[in-house]
Amino acid sequence: MSACPKILSQHFDVPNAHKIEVYCSRGGYTSARKVLTEMGAEQVIEEVKKSNLRGLGGAGFPTGMKWGFIPRQSKKPCYVVINADEGEPGTFKDRYILCLDPHALIEGVIIACFAVKSHKAFIYIRGEYVEPVRIFRGAVEEAYEKGFLGKGIFGTDYSLDLIIHVGAGAYICGEETALLDSLEGKKGFPRLKPPFPAVKGLFNSPTVINNVETLACVPHIINKGAEWFSKLGCEKNGGTRLYSVSGHVKKPGLYELPLGTSLKEIIYEHAGGIRQDLILKAVIPGGISSSILKANEIDIRMDFNSLAAAGTMLGSAGIMVMDETTCMVKALLVATRFFAHESCGQCSPCREGTGWILKIVERIWEGKGRPQDLDNLIDISQNIEGNTICAFGDAAASPVISYIKKFRGEFEHHIKTGSCDLVEAALK
Ligand code: SF4
């Protein structure tokens, strides 16, 4: 079993760690103070580059490189936007940080803003996160009272404002450019890229968008050094990760483990194995948008590169475990309902395709499937993939293709018999 370093979750069990005095008593805000009083912006970016910190919202883009893309000579203000619109099904890590260690995030925001010479940051928090919003708002007020936000931070001439924006419940606003439109008061529609947000982002200004978990890592990188951080993970994947484990395991929950920990180890050693000692059937490794893995494919490292090589993705590290009682038609129905509901409707392949997919999967589930349905589902999905404005199209297509490819026999049996008696038979 991997050693379990407590980096991001080190304060989760500490009473009142969301209060600024508790956070400061444990060394909090010393990294931000060091950055503002002893370091230059370029030095901070170099340190983050060396740490191999990658975007932990799902895309996995190297964070230091992203900060480095911000034009140095822009006449427009630069903004930092924190994506806390945690809507990926199976994912609940950012919620923990917002509630249990909000000052680690605020400290990361201060460092990021200083590095890219921004004086205004916006955090976009998922509308359903009522309690996290309440706690985070309190933490921001404390930081202002202490002089860690606002004018003249730590006695320097650096000033920073952090503005909280609460979303309205649309999944697509977690897509970074839809989030920017929503922040600007428009309907949350993903934008065509390029231009990328680093050049033309919020209010047409250079903008860095980082996820909550990503920024919460930054104070630890400054405090203990890039080399220490990069060695916690594996090649090109620095640090640890908060894995959200749900579904048919004995101990569902949030586990902090190094990037690159084996999926098998997470399920069987940390999450206690399959409930009632039933047989594992399938695993979604990185939120509902990732392609599914069969039970014999879980001996794999949970890092961006290894999962991409296996045809799936680490994404949000939301691991959903399914045992032998799971009907794959029903599982796909749940996923397709979600995607059909959440498509923003801007591009036809996604808008129409997700609706058609749902119709067909519903038909199969109701016992009215037709022999050509599976090929049609694959064909529709392949026509969505790569033909849309944002990655939502690919995300909607990948479950359909992977579920059918890996469990075709079960889908065919469903169409033939109109039932899921394969699952019942397995349990006899
Ligand atoms: S892919 Fe879907 S969600 Fe993304 S812009 Fe097009 S219609 Fe909207």
Boltz pocket constraint, residues with backbone or C-beta under 6 A from the ligand:
constraints:
  - pocket:
      binder: B
      contacts: [[A, 172], [A, 189], [A, 190], [A, 342], [A, 343], [A, 344], [A, 345], [A, 346], [A, 347], [A, 348], [A, 350], [A, 351], [A, 388], [A, 389], [A, 390], [A, 391], [A, 392], [A, 393]]
      max_distance: 6.0
